[in-house]
Amino acid sequence: MAAEIQPKPLTRKPILLQRVEGSQEVVNMAVIVPKEEGVISVSEDRTVRVWLKRDSGQYWPSIYHVMPSPCSCMSFNPETRRLSIGLDNGTISEFLLSEDYNKMTPVKNYQAHQSRVTMILFVLELEWVLSTGQDKQFAWHCSESGQRLGGYRTSAVASGLQFDVETRHGFIGDHSGQVTILKLEQENCTLVTTFRGHTGGVTALCWDPVQRMLFSGSSDHSVIMWDIGGRKGTAIELQGHNDRVQALSYAQHTRQLISCGGDGGIVVWNMDVERQETPEWLDSDSCQKCDQPFFWNFKQMWDSKKIGLRQHHCRKCGKAVCGKCSSKRSSIPLMGFEFEVRVCDNCHEAITDEERAPTATFHDSKHNIVHVHFDATRGWLLTSGTDKVIKLWDMTPVVS
């Protein structure tokens, strides 16, 4: 009798729609053109390109413009078709794209920074251009007059920039791992607060103005969700990458966070669950389970005639434990640990199968991602990699 063949369950994963190739150097930033099958990209090879999909199904440049310096970043406003480009020499160049995306007209230049521009944001509601540079300066300019309105010196080179239009709060993440919140006025700014949670530099920021959540990605491989609106100082850690987190995007309609990293991973996090803060690690001179002394506790070692042990910490309860009392591993997704981590034996027994249920899905882009852009209307994700390739993905199977 023939064995019955059970169909394999369908794996929900992103669908690769297109590879856009042709840049001579890394594409530092790119965006999907809304309502068009097109992409705008800026590259280290000094080119600005607008790629439109042709009848052949391939994307070809309708605009190919060479800038005087490598292009480090960009900001595109679809309503006005205003394109702001940050350059390696510190200049921000502004262009206006035609309705058919076949022509770009120079508008103005801002001498914004003394060195490479790292991030740009164009705020249409206030007619402001916000920027950060390797000169450790945050600046904002009037987009109508081109006049510099104000500036603020950051503690380290900024690598993340977000802005809340309603409250006029600017969020700046830098290489030291610090996030700075500034309150911006027309010609001055006030420091609201600074906070730090990463052990590495901040590499990306993403702001959800509805839930008032700030997400930060870091070279320490982690993402932290900061509850700004809750005013309770809640910070939720998400561990799902094996390399630095390079880019973040948030799908507001489904409350899902997309994080991408140097490991090529695209991680889609379900943020519509009740997540828990990781506990503070407790200090102790001996194991808080079996009372064995740790190796620096000479007095207890001498009194008990026992060899000192190495200290570990349970990721679930935060207690200081020895290796014997924390020999088990478990994932704790609601605490952000999608991979298995060290837990004490008591916590391992207490964690239920329901608590181990994943809250994120993992996908391989097959390139080292440096930038992402998500088009929520179509559910498309753009990834740009160190391989000089832009990839377009249909994310509707996983972001829905």
Secondary structure, 3 states (H helix, E strand, C coil): CCCCCCCCCCCCCCEEEEEECCCCCCEEEEEECCCCCEEEEEECCCEEEEEEECCCCCEEEEEEEECCCCEEEEEEECCCCEEEEEECCCEEEEEEECCCCCCEEEEEEEECCCCCEEEEEEECCCCEEEEEECCCEEEEEECCCCCEEEEEECCCCEEEEEEECCCCEEEEEECCCEEEEEEECCCCEEEEEEEECCCCCEEEEEEECCCCEEEEEECCCEEEEEECCCCCCCEEEEECCCCCEEEEEEECCCCEEEEEECCCEEEEEECCCCCCCCCCCCCCCECCCCCCEECCCHHHHHHHCCCCECCEECCCCCCEECCHHHCEEEEEHHHCEEEEEEECHHHHHHCCCCCCCCCEEEEECCCCEEEEEEECCCCEEEEEECCCCEEEEECCCCCC
